[in-house]
Amino acid sequence: MGGFVSTAMTILMDADQKRAVLRKLSIAACVLVALPLLFGFLGTYGSKFDAFSHFRTYLSMLLAVLAIAALVLRAWLAGIIALLFAGTALATTVAAFNLPCSGPPRLTLVAADSTEPVYRLLQINLRFDNPTPEKVLSLIGRVQPDVVTMDEVSPMWAEKLELIKAAYPQQVICPTKIEIGGAAIISRRPFAKENPWTCDDRGAFATARIDFGGRVAEIADIHLGWPWPGDQHWQLGRLGSVLKGLDDTTLLSGDYNAVRWSATVYKVANDGNFKLVPPAGATWFYRRLPVWLRPYLGIEIDHVMAKGDIIVHSSRILPDVGSDHAPVLVEFSLAPKPKPSKEPVQTVSPLVIGMG
C-alpha cells in the first residue's frame, strides 16, 4: 500500500512539475511575441522599429493564442496582460475602429452628387513580370478609368501600354534603371498646359496635372521600397520636399510597401498634408498561394490619399489580374466652385448739399 501511495505521489509531483515548466514556457512565449509587437508601435523612433509594425496583425493573433494557453496553464497575470495587449493591438488594424494608432487622418466618403461629374482612378502594381498582361488591359477596358496609376512598369509593360494609347493618349512612363521598372500615369483626359508631368526618385515617383473638365488636379503615383533593411527610409527623406511641393488639390496613390498604421504612411501623409482614403482591404498577397486567401491573410500596402478639392465617393478592390497586388478603384469628384453671391449690391447715393 505504501508503495502505491509513493508512486502516486511521484506521478502527481511529476505532473505539477511539468505544468510549472509549461507555465514558464507560456509566459516566455508571450514575452517573446509581445516584444516585436511593442516595437511596431515605436516606428517614429526608427525604421527598424517601424518594420515590425507590418506584422502587427499576425503577431496580435499569435499573442492572443499564447495568452489563452497561459490562462489554461493558470499563468493568470501574464495571460490577462498578454490578451489585453493583443486585443488592443489587433483593434488598431481593424479599419472600422479608426483608433489613433490605426493610420493618419482619414477622409470621409461622400455620396456622389448627381449634378457633378464623377471620375475614376485605378491604382495597380502591375508586377514587372506579370504572366497575364492581357488581364490588366482587359480590366482597364471594362472599367474605363479616367486615370490609371501604375507601378513596376518594366520595358515589357511599356510595350503593352502602347496597345491602349489610342484610348489613353496621355502617358507618363518614368525612365528608371531599376530592373522591376518605374512609376507611370496614363490618362484619357488631357494634361494641363503648365507643368504637365514630372518624374522623380529614380523613376519611382510620377505626377501629372490633369484637366478634369476645366478643373486641374494633380495625380501622383508613389512606389516605395521595402521597409528596413530596404531603402524605404532613405526614399522618404528624398521625397519629403517633393511631397510638400504638390498642388493644393492632389490625389496620391501607389504601392507604399507599408501598412496604413506604420510610421511610413504617417510621414507621407504629414509631408504632403494628405488624408487617407478609407481602406478597401488587403491588397498584397504572396502570389504562389491561392488568391482567394488574400482578403483573410493578405496585407494592405497599396493606399490612396487626397487633399484639397478632392471629394472621394468610394474605394474598392477589383478582381485579380495576375499581379501579387490587387487593383484598387477610387471614384471621386472635384468640389464645385463657390457660386457668386446673388444678393443685390446696395449703393449709397452721394449727399448733395445745396447752397441757399
Secondary structure, 3 states (H helix, E strand, C coil): CHHHHHHHHHHHHHHHHHHHHHHHHHHHHHHHHHHHHHHHHHHHHCHHHHHHHCCHHHHHHHHHHHHHHHHHCCCHHHHHHHHHHHHHHHHCCCCCCCCCCCCCCECCCCCCCCCCCCEEEEEEECCCCCCCHHHHHHHHHHHCCCEEEEEEECHHHHHHHHCCCCCCCEEEECCCCCCCCEEEEEECCCECCCCCEEEEHHHCEEEEEEEECCEEEEEEEEECCCCCCCCHHHHHHHHHHHHHCCCCCEEEEEECCCCCCCHHHHHHHHHHCCEECCCCCCCECCCCCCHHHHHHHCECCEEEEEECCEEEEEEEECCCCCCCECCEEEEEEECCCCCCCCCCCCCCCCCCCCCC
